[in-house]
Amino acid sequence: MAMHNPAHPGEVLRDYIGETDVTSFAERLKVARTTLSRILNGHAGISAAMAIRLARILPNTSPEFWLKMQMNYDLWQARRGMKLMARRVVRSTQVA
């Protein structure tokens, strides 16, 4: 069953890192601060490589955990986009 409006993985990651500053956490992940910041702010997704890095550092998580969360978010966004596009097509045919 599809979740309704799942959180971007960056929101969940923000909860996991807590009060740790972005720069030091990015250093632990061995990624650029901007890369981590884009994920945390929902402007980038979590790749397979990033999922592995996160699982190595964050206890009780796995790469599959992060990738499944990203997949659920992406699918929900795609379905939402398809529904909006379909509504626009219906409206435009009704006006004509």
NORSUL-V465839 format. One line per field, one symbol per residue. ss: DSSP state (H for helix, E for strand, - for the rest). psi: psi as a letter, one per 40 degrees, with the letter a starting at -180 (. if undefined). A space follows every 50 residues. Layout:
ss = ???
psi = ???
This chain:
ss = --------HHHHHHHHH----HHHHHHHH---HHHHHHHH-------HHH HHHHHHH-----HHHHHHHHHHHHHHHHHHHHHHHHHHHHHHHHH-
psi = hhihgiiiddddddddebehidddddddefiiddddddddeeeiihiddd dddddddhifiiddddddddddddddddddddddddddddddddd.
